[in-house]
Structure formats: structure tokens, C-alpha cells
Amino acid sequence: MQIDLTGHHVDITDSIRAYVNEKFERINRHFDRVNDTHVILSVEKQAQKAEATILVANNKLFASAEDENMYAAIDALADKLDRQVVKHKEKIKSHRGAAPVVADNDDE
């Protein structure tokens, strides 16, 4: 998985980069067909904000989280994206395994 990390009014340190990579490994474990990930970390007054867009098989998943602590915002962001990825995976599986619907006409 390719992770692009951008900071707005924040210096991206090695520890933050490692923390983001660690949290996003969980998403990759649940769904291995994640093509690209773009994470934006920003500071707005007292709030630390984390946003991410994930490209998965013909779909974009977006989530954002805000907290007083940047690490807590990254945790919340990873949790939200993980739920979305699992839901997306279940949706794909249910459509593939579904039997075709046959119209039942009782015109006798």
C-alpha cells in the first residue's frame, strides 16, 4: 500500500510517519487490494485534524477525525477507515456470491 503523508501547519516527524504506517497496516490486513492512500494531518487553532482518502477497487473511501492530540486523531481516523474497508469488503463478497434473481411468473 502506498501512503502519501502531507502536513498542513505540521512538521511530519519520523515518529508520526511510523505511527501512521503502523495504524494503516491493520487496514491492509483486512483488505489487501488498497491501491493508494493519501493522509493529511493539519492543525487548526487548538484542534489536531487527520483526514484520509483510500482508493480501493473502483471506489474512494474518505474519513476525517479531530482531537486535541494528533495521535488520538490518527487512531480515530484509522478506526473509521477500518470500518469502511470491512463494510466495502463485505459488500463486494455479497454481490459476487449472490445467486441470480429469476422472475417467477404465474400466468397459468
N, CA, C and O atoms as a GROMACS GRO file, in nm:
protein
  432
    1MET      N    1   0.085  -0.117   0.000
    1MET     CA    2   0.000   0.000   0.000
    1MET      C    3   0.090   0.123   0.000
    1MET      O    4   0.184   0.133   0.079
    2GLN      N    5   0.060   0.215  -0.089
    2GLN     CA    6   0.132   0.341  -0.099
    2GLN      C    7   0.064   0.445  -0.011
    2GLN      O    8  -0.055   0.473  -0.030
    3ILE      N    9   0.137   0.503   0.085
    3ILE     CA   10   0.080   0.604   0.174
    3ILE      C   11   0.150   0.736   0.147
    3ILE      O   12   0.271   0.748   0.166
    4ASP      N   13   0.072   0.836   0.104
    4ASP     CA   14   0.122   0.972   0.087
    4ASP      C   15   0.081   1.051   0.210
    4ASP      O   16  -0.038   1.060   0.242
    5LEU      N   17   0.177   1.107   0.280
    5LEU     CA   18   0.151   1.178   0.404
    5LEU      C   19   0.184   1.325   0.384
    5LEU      O   20   0.296   1.360   0.346
    6THR      N   21   0.085   1.411   0.412
    6THR     CA   22   0.101   1.554   0.396
    6THR      C   23   0.068   1.624   0.526
    6THR      O   24  -0.024   1.583   0.598
    7GLY      N   25   0.142   1.729   0.558
    7GLY     CA   26   0.114   1.806   0.679
    7GLY      C   27   0.085   1.951   0.647
    7GLY      O   28   0.159   2.015   0.572
    8HIS      N   29  -0.024   2.002   0.703
    8HIS     CA   30  -0.058   2.143   0.690
    8HIS      C   31  -0.036   2.207   0.826
    8HIS      O   32  -0.105   2.175   0.923
    9HIS      N   33   0.060   2.298   0.834
    9HIS     CA   34   0.098   2.364   0.959
    9HIS      C   35   0.152   2.263   1.060
    9HIS      O   36   0.149   2.288   1.181
   10VAL      N   37   0.201   2.149   1.012
   10VAL     CA   38   0.256   2.043   1.098
   10VAL      C   39   0.381   1.989   1.030
   10VAL      O   40   0.383   1.965   0.910
   11ASP      N   41   0.486   1.970   1.109
   11ASP     CA   42   0.604   1.902   1.059
   11ASP      C   43   0.583   1.752   1.076
   11ASP      O   44   0.552   1.706   1.185
   12ILE      N   45   0.600   1.678   0.968
   12ILE     CA   46   0.583   1.534   0.973
   12ILE      C   47   0.715   1.473   1.021
   12ILE      O   48   0.813   1.468   0.947
   13THR      N   49   0.715   1.428   1.145
   13THR     CA   50   0.835   1.367   1.201
   13THR      C   51   0.838   1.218   1.168
   13THR      O   52   0.739   1.161   1.122
   14ASP      N   53   0.952   1.158   1.193
   14ASP     CA   54   0.964   1.014   1.167
   14ASP      C   55   0.871   0.933   1.257
   14ASP      O   56   0.818   0.830   1.215
   15SER      N   57   0.852   0.979   1.380
   15SER     CA   58   0.764   0.906   1.472
   15SER      C   59   0.618   0.913   1.426
   15SER      O   60   0.546   0.813   1.437
   16ILE      N   61   0.574   1.027   1.375
   16ILE     CA   62   0.436   1.039   1.324
   16ILE      C   63   0.420   0.952   1.200
   16ILE      O   64   0.319   0.883   1.184
   17ARG      N   65   0.519   0.955   1.112
   17ARG     CA   66   0.514   0.874   0.990
   17ARG      C   67   0.508   0.724   1.025
   17ARG      O   68   0.432   0.649   0.964
   18ALA      N   69   0.588   0.682   1.121
   18ALA     CA   70   0.588   0.542   1.163
   18ALA      C   71   0.455   0.504   1.227
   18ALA      O   72   0.405   0.393   1.207
   19TYR      N   73   0.397   0.596   1.306
   19TYR     CA   74   0.269   0.570   1.371
   19TYR      C   75   0.157   0.555   1.268
   19TYR      O   76   0.073   0.465   1.281
   20VAL      N   77   0.155   0.640   1.168
   20VAL     CA   78   0.054   0.631   1.062
   20VAL      C   79   0.069   0.499   0.987
   20VAL      O   80  -0.029   0.431   0.960
   21ASN      N   81   0.193   0.463   0.952
   21ASN     CA   82   0.216   0.337   0.881
   21ASN      C   83   0.171   0.218   0.964
   21ASN      O   84   0.114   0.123   0.911
   22GLU      N   85   0.198   0.221   1.094
   22GLU     CA   86   0.157   0.113   1.184
   22GLU      C   87   0.006   0.099   1.189
   22GLU      O   88  -0.047  -0.012   1.184
   23LYS      N   89  -0.066   0.212   1.201
   23LYS     CA   90  -0.212   0.208   1.209
   23LYS      C   91  -0.276   0.164   1.078
   23LYS      O   92  -0.379   0.096   1.078
   24PHE      N   93  -0.215   0.201   0.966
   24PHE     CA   94  -0.274   0.167   0.837
   24PHE      C   95  -0.241   0.024   0.794
   24PHE      O   96  -0.300  -0.026   0.698
   25GLU      N   97  -0.147  -0.042   0.861
   25GLU     CA   98  -0.121  -0.183   0.834
   25GLU      C   99  -0.244  -0.268   0.866
   25GLU      O  100  -0.270  -0.368   0.798
   26ARG      N  101  -0.319  -0.228   0.969
   26ARG     CA  102  -0.439  -0.301   1.007
   26ARG      C  103  -0.542  -0.298   0.895
   26ARG      O  104  -0.609  -0.398   0.869
   27ILE      N  105  -0.554  -0.185   0.828
   27ILE     CA  106  -0.646  -0.174   0.715
   27ILE      C  107  -0.601  -0.266   0.603
   27ILE      O  108  -0.684  -0.331   0.539
   28ASN      N  109  -0.473  -0.271   0.579
   28ASN     CA  110  -0.419  -0.357   0.474
   28ASN      C  111  -0.437  -0.504   0.507
   28ASN      O  112  -0.451  -0.586   0.416
   29ARG      N  113  -0.438  -0.540   0.635
   29ARG     CA  114  -0.462  -0.680   0.675
   29ARG      C  115  -0.607  -0.721   0.645
   29ARG      O  116  -0.632  -0.835   0.607
   30HIS      N  117  -0.701  -0.628   0.662
   30HIS     CA  118  -0.842  -0.661   0.639
   30HIS      C  119  -0.878  -0.665   0.491
   30HIS      O  120  -0.966  -0.741   0.450
   31PHE      N  121  -0.810  -0.584   0.412
   31PHE     CA  122  -0.842  -0.577   0.269
   31PHE      C  123  -0.713  -0.547   0.195
   31PHE      O  124  -0.661  -0.436   0.204
   32ASP      N  125  -0.662  -0.644   0.124
   32ASP     CA  126  -0.529  -0.630   0.064
   32ASP      C  127  -0.528  -0.559  -0.070
   32ASP      O  128  -0.420  -0.536  -0.126
   33ARG      N  129  -0.643  -0.523  -0.123
   33ARG     CA  130  -0.648  -0.455  -0.253
   33ARG      C  131  -0.664  -0.304  -0.240
   33ARG      O  132  -0.739  -0.242  -0.315
   34VAL      N  133  -0.595  -0.245  -0.144
   34VAL     CA  134  -0.594  -0.100  -0.129
   34VAL      C  135  -0.488  -0.047  -0.223
   34VAL      O  136  -0.370  -0.082  -0.211
   35ASN      N  137  -0.527   0.037  -0.317
   35ASN     CA  138  -0.436   0.086  -0.418
   35ASN      C  139  -0.351   0.202  -0.370
   35ASN      O  140  -0.228   0.200  -0.384
   36ASP      N  141  -0.414   0.303  -0.314
   36ASP     CA  142  -0.342   0.425  -0.279
   36ASP      C  143  -0.408   0.489  -0.158
   36ASP      O  144  -0.530   0.482  -0.141
   37THR      N  145  -0.328   0.553  -0.074
   37THR     CA  146  -0.379   0.620   0.045
   37THR      C  147  -0.316   0.758   0.054
   37THR      O  148  -0.194   0.773   0.039
   38HIS      N  149  -0.398   0.858   0.077
   38HIS     CA  150  -0.349   0.995   0.096
   38HIS      C  151  -0.397   1.044   0.232
   38HIS      O  152  -0.517   1.052   0.256
   39VAL      N  153  -0.302   1.076   0.320
   39VAL     CA  154  -0.333   1.120   0.456
   39VAL      C  155  -0.288   1.265   0.471
   39VAL      O  156  -0.176   1.301   0.433
   40ILE      N  157  -0.377   1.347   0.526
   40ILE     CA  158  -0.346   1.487   0.552
   40ILE      C  159  -0.360   1.512   0.701
   40ILE      O  160  -0.465   1.489   0.760
   41LEU      N  161  -0.252   1.559   0.762
   41LEU     CA  162  -0.253   1.596   0.903
   41LEU      C  163  -0.244   1.747   0.910
   41LEU      O  164  -0.160   1.808   0.844
   42SER      N  165  -0.331   1.808   0.991
   42SER     CA  166  -0.330   1.954   1.000
   42SER      C  167  -0.362   2.000   1.140
   42SER      O  168  -0.417   1.926   1.222
   43VAL      N  169  -0.326   2.125   1.167
   43VAL     CA  170  -0.355   2.189   1.295
   43VAL      C  171  -0.437   2.313   1.266
   43VAL      O  172  -0.396   2.399   1.188
   44GLU      N  173  -0.553   2.323   1.331
   44GLU     CA  174  -0.640   2.440   1.318
   44GLU      C  175  -0.671   2.492   1.458
   44GLU      O  176  -0.750   2.432   1.530
   45LYS      N  177  -0.609   2.600   1.495
   45LYS     CA  178  -0.618   2.658   1.630
   45LYS      C  179  -0.576   2.552   1.733
   45LYS      O  180  -0.458   2.517   1.738
   46GLN      N  181  -0.667   2.503   1.814
   46GLN     CA  182  -0.632   2.404   1.916
   46GLN      C  183  -0.661   2.260   1.874
   46GLN      O  184  -0.627   2.167   1.946
   47ALA      N  185  -0.722   2.242   1.758
   47ALA     CA  186  -0.763   2.108   1.715
   47ALA      C  187  -0.661   2.046   1.621
   47ALA      O  188  -0.611   2.112   1.530
   48GLN      N  189  -0.631   1.921   1.645
   48GLN     CA  190  -0.544   1.843   1.557
   48GLN      C  191  -0.638   1.761   1.467
   48GLN      O  192  -0.726   1.691   1.517
   49LYS      N  193  -0.620   1.769   1.337
   49LYS     CA  194  -0.712   1.706   1.244
   49LYS      C  195  -0.637   1.608   1.154
   49LYS      O  196  -0.527   1.637   1.106
   50ALA      N  197  -0.697   1.492   1.131
   50ALA     CA  198  -0.641   1.392   1.041
   50ALA      C  199  -0.749   1.352   0.941
   50ALA      O  200  -0.862   1.322   0.979
   51GLU      N  201  -0.714   1.353   0.813
   51GLU     CA  202  -0.804   1.316   0.706
   51GLU      C  203  -0.734   1.215   0.616
   51GLU      O  204  -0.612   1.218   0.602
   52ALA      N  205  -0.811   1.125   0.556
   52ALA     CA  206  -0.751   1.029   0.464
   52ALA      C  207  -0.850   0.990   0.355
   52ALA      O  208  -0.970   0.982   0.378
   53THR      N  209  -0.796   0.966   0.237
   53THR     CA  210  -0.871   0.913   0.125
   53THR      C  211  -0.802   0.786   0.080
   53THR      O  212  -0.681   0.784   0.056
   54ILE      N  213  -0.879   0.678   0.069
   54ILE     CA  214  -0.824   0.549   0.027
   54ILE      C  215  -0.891   0.511  -0.105
   54ILE      O  216  -1.013   0.517  -0.118
   55LEU      N  217  -0.809   0.470  -0.201
   55LEU     CA  218  -0.862   0.420  -0.328
   55LEU      C  219  -0.862   0.268  -0.323
   55LEU      O  220  -0.757   0.205  -0.312
   56VAL      N  221  -0.981   0.210  -0.333
   56VAL     CA  222  -0.997   0.064  -0.336
   56VAL      C  223  -1.084   0.029  -0.455
   56VAL      O  224  -1.182   0.098  -0.482
   57ALA      N  225  -1.051  -0.075  -0.524
   57ALA     CA  226  -1.127  -0.132  -0.634
   57ALA      C  227  -1.248  -0.050  -0.678
   57ALA      O  228  -1.361  -0.077  -0.637
   58ASN      N  229  -1.225   0.050  -0.760
   58ASN     CA  230  -1.330   0.133  -0.819
   58ASN      C  231  -1.410   0.213  -0.717
   58ASN      O  232  -1.527   0.242  -0.740
   59ASN      N  233  -1.349   0.247  -0.606
   59ASN     CA  234  -1.421   0.322  -0.504
   59ASN      C  235  -1.323   0.407  -0.424
   59ASN      O  236  -1.206   0.371  -0.410
   60LYS      N  237  -1.372   0.519  -0.372
   60LYS     CA  238  -1.293   0.604  -0.283
   60LYS      C  239  -1.358   0.603  -0.146
   60LYS      O  240  -1.480   0.620  -0.135
   61LEU      N  241  -1.279   0.584  -0.044
   61LEU     CA  242  -1.328   0.591   0.093
   61LEU      C  243  -1.261   0.710   0.160
   61LEU      O  244  -1.139   0.725   0.151
   62PHE      N  245  -1.340   0.793   0.227
   62PHE     CA  246  -1.287   0.913   0.293
   62PHE      C  247  -1.330   0.914   0.439
   62PHE      O  248  -1.442   0.875   0.472
   63ALA      N  249  -1.241   0.958   0.525
   63ALA     CA  250  -1.274   0.974   0.666
   63ALA      C  251  -1.190   1.088   0.722
   63ALA      O  252  -1.081   1.117   0.672
   64SER      N  253  -1.242   1.150   0.827
   64SER     CA  254  -1.166   1.253   0.897
   64SER      C  255  -1.194   1.241   1.046
   64SER      O  256  -1.300   1.195   1.088
   65ALA      N  257  -1.096   1.283   1.124
   65ALA     CA  258  -1.110   1.279   1.269
   65ALA      C  259  -1.039   1.400   1.327
   65ALA      O  260  -0.940   1.448   1.272
   66GLU      N  261  -1.091   1.447   1.439
   66GLU     CA  262  -1.036   1.566   1.502
   66GLU      C  263  -1.026   1.540   1.652
   66GLU      O  264  -1.117   1.484   1.714
   67ASP      N  265  -0.914   1.583   1.711
   67ASP     CA  266  -0.892   1.563   1.855
   67ASP      C  267  -0.792   1.666   1.903
   67ASP      O  268  -0.732   1.738   1.823
   68GLU      N  269  -0.773   1.673   2.034
   68GLU     CA  270  -0.674   1.764   2.090
   68GLU      C  271  -0.532   1.711   2.072
   68GLU      O  272  -0.436   1.787   2.074
   69ASN      N  273  -0.519   1.579   2.055
   69ASN     CA  274  -0.391   1.513   2.039
   69ASN      C  275  -0.384   1.453   1.899
   69ASN      O  276  -0.479   1.390   1.855
   70MET      N  277  -0.272   1.472   1.829
   70MET     CA  278  -0.258   1.422   1.692
   70MET      C  279  -0.263   1.270   1.688
   70MET      O  280  -0.322   1.213   1.596
   71TYR      N  281  -0.202   1.203   1.784
   71TYR     CA  282  -0.202   1.057   1.786
   71TYR      C  283  -0.343   1.002   1.807
   71TYR      O  284  -0.379   0.901   1.748
   72ALA      N  285  -0.422   1.067   1.890
   72ALA     CA  286  -0.561   1.026   1.912
   72ALA      C  287  -0.643   1.047   1.785
   72ALA      O  288  -0.730   0.965   1.752
   73ALA      N  289  -0.617   1.156   1.713
   73ALA     CA  290  -0.687   1.181   1.587
   73ALA      C  291  -0.652   1.074   1.484
   73ALA      O  292  -0.739   1.031   1.408
   74ILE      N  293  -0.526   1.033   1.479
   74ILE     CA  294  -0.484   0.928   1.386
   74ILE      C  295  -0.551   0.796   1.423
   74ILE      O  296  -0.594   0.721   1.335
   75ASP      N  297  -0.559   0.766   1.554
   75ASP     CA  298  -0.628   0.644   1.599
   75ASP      C  299  -0.773   0.642   1.554
   75ASP      O  300  -0.820   0.543   1.499
   76ALA      N  301  -0.844   0.753   1.577
   76ALA     CA  302  -0.985   0.761   1.540
   76ALA      C  303  -1.001   0.749   1.388
   76ALA      O  304  -1.094   0.684   1.341
   77LEU      N  305  -0.912   0.811   1.314
   77LEU     CA  306  -0.916   0.804   1.167
   77LEU      C  307  -0.897   0.660   1.121
   77LEU      O  308  -0.971   0.612   1.034
   78ALA      N  309  -0.800   0.590   1.177
   78ALA     CA  310  -0.775   0.452   1.138
   78ALA      C  311  -0.895   0.363   1.171
   78ALA      O  312  -0.928   0.274   1.093
   79ASP      N  313  -0.960   0.387   1.286
   79ASP     CA  314  -1.078   0.309   1.322
   79ASP      C  315  -1.192   0.331   1.223
   79ASP      O  316  -1.257   0.235   1.180
   80LYS      N  317  -1.215   0.456   1.186
   80LYS     CA  318  -1.322   0.487   1.090
   80LYS      C  319  -1.296   0.423   0.955
   80LYS      O  320  -1.385   0.362   0.895
   81LEU      N  321  -1.173   0.436   0.907
   81LEU     CA  322  -1.140   0.378   0.777
   81LEU      C  323  -1.145   0.226   0.780
   81LEU      O  324  -1.184   0.163   0.682
   82ASP      N  325  -1.106   0.168   0.892
   82ASP     CA  326  -1.111   0.022   0.905
   82ASP      C  327  -1.254  -0.028   0.893
   82ASP      O  328  -1.280  -0.127   0.824
   83ARG      N  329  -1.347   0.040   0.959
   83ARG     CA  330  -1.489   0.001   0.949
   83ARG      C  331  -1.539   0.015   0.806
   83ARG      O  332  -1.612  -0.072   0.758
   84GLN      N  333  -1.500   0.122   0.738
   84GLN     CA  334  -1.544   0.142   0.600
   84GLN      C  335  -1.487   0.035   0.506
   84GLN      O  336  -1.557  -0.013   0.417
   85VAL      N  337  -1.361  -0.001   0.527
   85VAL     CA  338  -1.298  -0.102   0.442
   85VAL      C  339  -1.363  -0.238   0.464
   85VAL      O  340  -1.389  -0.310   0.367
   86VAL      N  341  -1.391  -0.274   0.589
   86VAL     CA  342  -1.457  -0.402   0.617
   86VAL      C  343  -1.596  -0.405   0.555
   86VAL      O  344  -1.636  -0.507   0.498
   87LYS      N  345  -1.669  -0.294   0.564
   87LYS     CA  346  -1.802  -0.286   0.505
   87LYS      C  347  -1.794  -0.299   0.352
   87LYS      O  348  -1.876  -0.367   0.290
   88HIS      N  349  -1.694  -0.233   0.293
   88HIS     CA  350  -1.675  -0.241   0.148
   88HIS      C  351  -1.642  -0.384   0.106
   88HIS      O  352  -1.692  -0.432   0.004
   89LYS      N  353  -1.558  -0.452   0.183
   89LYS     CA  354  -1.522  -0.590   0.152
   89LYS      C  355  -1.643  -0.683   0.160
   89LYS      O  356  -1.660  -0.769   0.074
   90GLU      N  357  -1.726  -0.665   0.262
   90GLU     CA  358  -1.847  -0.746   0.276
   90GLU      C  359  -1.944  -0.720   0.162
   90GLU      O  360  -2.011  -0.811   0.113
   91LYS      N  361  -1.952  -0.597   0.120
   91LYS     CA  362  -2.040  -0.560   0.010
   91LYS      C  363  -1.996  -0.629  -0.120
   91LYS      O  364  -2.079  -0.678  -0.195
   92ILE      N  365  -1.867  -0.631  -0.144
   92ILE     CA  366  -1.815  -0.697  -0.264
   92ILE      C  367  -1.842  -0.847  -0.258
   92ILE      O  368  -1.885  -0.907  -0.357
   93LYS      N  369  -1.818  -0.909  -0.143
   93LYS     CA  370  -1.840  -1.053  -0.130
   93LYS      C  371  -1.986  -1.089  -0.148
   93LYS      O  372  -2.016  -1.189  -0.212
   94SER      N  373  -2.077  -1.010  -0.091
   94SER     CA  374  -2.219  -1.044  -0.100
   94SER      C  375  -2.269  -1.033  -0.244
   94SER      O  376  -2.359  -1.107  -0.282
   95HIS      N  377  -2.214  -0.943  -0.323
   95HIS     CA  378  -2.257  -0.928  -0.461
   95HIS      C  379  -2.201  -1.039  -0.549
   95HIS      O  380  -2.266  -1.083  -0.644
   96ARG      N  381  -2.082  -1.084  -0.518
   96ARG     CA  382  -2.022  -1.189  -0.600
   96ARG      C  383  -2.088  -1.324  -0.577
   96ARG      O  384  -2.110  -1.400  -0.672
   97GLY      N  385  -2.120  -1.355  -0.452
   97GLY     CA  386  -2.172  -1.486  -0.419
   97GLY      C  387  -2.323  -1.498  -0.432
   97GLY      O  388  -2.378  -1.606  -0.412
   98ALA      N  389  -2.389  -1.391  -0.466
   98ALA     CA  390  -2.535  -1.393  -0.474
   98ALA      C  391  -2.581  -1.471  -0.597
   98ALA      O  392  -2.523  -1.459  -0.706
   99ALA      N  393  -2.684  -1.549  -0.579
   99ALA     CA  394  -2.742  -1.623  -0.691
   99ALA      C  395  -2.823  -1.526  -0.777
   99ALA      O  396  -2.880  -1.430  -0.726
  100PRO      N  397  -2.829  -1.551  -0.905
  100PRO     CA  398  -2.908  -1.462  -0.991
  100PRO      C  399  -3.056  -1.469  -0.957
  100PRO      O  400  -3.109  -1.575  -0.924
  101VAL      N  401  -3.120  -1.356  -0.965
  101VAL     CA  402  -3.263  -1.348  -0.934
  101VAL      C  403  -3.342  -1.387  -1.058
  101VAL      O  404  -3.321  -1.332  -1.166
  102VAL      N  405  -3.433  -1.484  -1.041
  102VAL     CA  406  -3.515  -1.531  -1.152
  102VAL      C  407  -3.658  -1.487  -1.125
  102VAL      O  408  -3.713  -1.513  -1.018
  103ALA      N  409  -3.718  -1.419  -1.223
  103ALA     CA  410  -3.855  -1.375  -1.207
  103ALA      C  411  -3.949  -1.496  -1.213
  103ALA      O  412  -3.937  -1.580  -1.302
  104ASP      N  413  -4.041  -1.504  -1.119
  104ASP     CA  414  -4.135  -1.614  -1.113
  104ASP      C  415  -4.270  -1.565  -1.165
  104ASP      O  416  -4.340  -1.490  -1.096
  105ASN      N  417  -4.305  -1.606  -1.285
  105ASN     CA  418  -4.431  -1.565  -1.346
  105ASN      C  419  -4.535  -1.675  -1.333
  105ASN      O  420  -4.514  -1.787  -1.379
  106ASP      N  421  -4.644  -1.644  -1.270
  106ASP     CA  422  -4.755  -1.740  -1.253
  106ASP      C  423  -4.870  -1.695  -1.344
  106ASP      O  424  -4.973  -1.649  -1.294
  107ASP      N  425  -4.855  -1.709  -1.472
  107ASP     CA  426  -4.955  -1.666  -1.568
  107ASP      C  427  -5.043  -1.782  -1.614
  107ASP      O  428  -5.105  -1.772  -1.720
  108GLU      N  429  -5.050  -1.888  -1.543
  108GLU     CA  430  -5.123  -2.006  -1.587
  108GLU      C  431  -5.269  -1.991  -1.578
  108GLU      O  432  -5.343  -2.084  -1.612
   0.00000   0.00000   0.00000
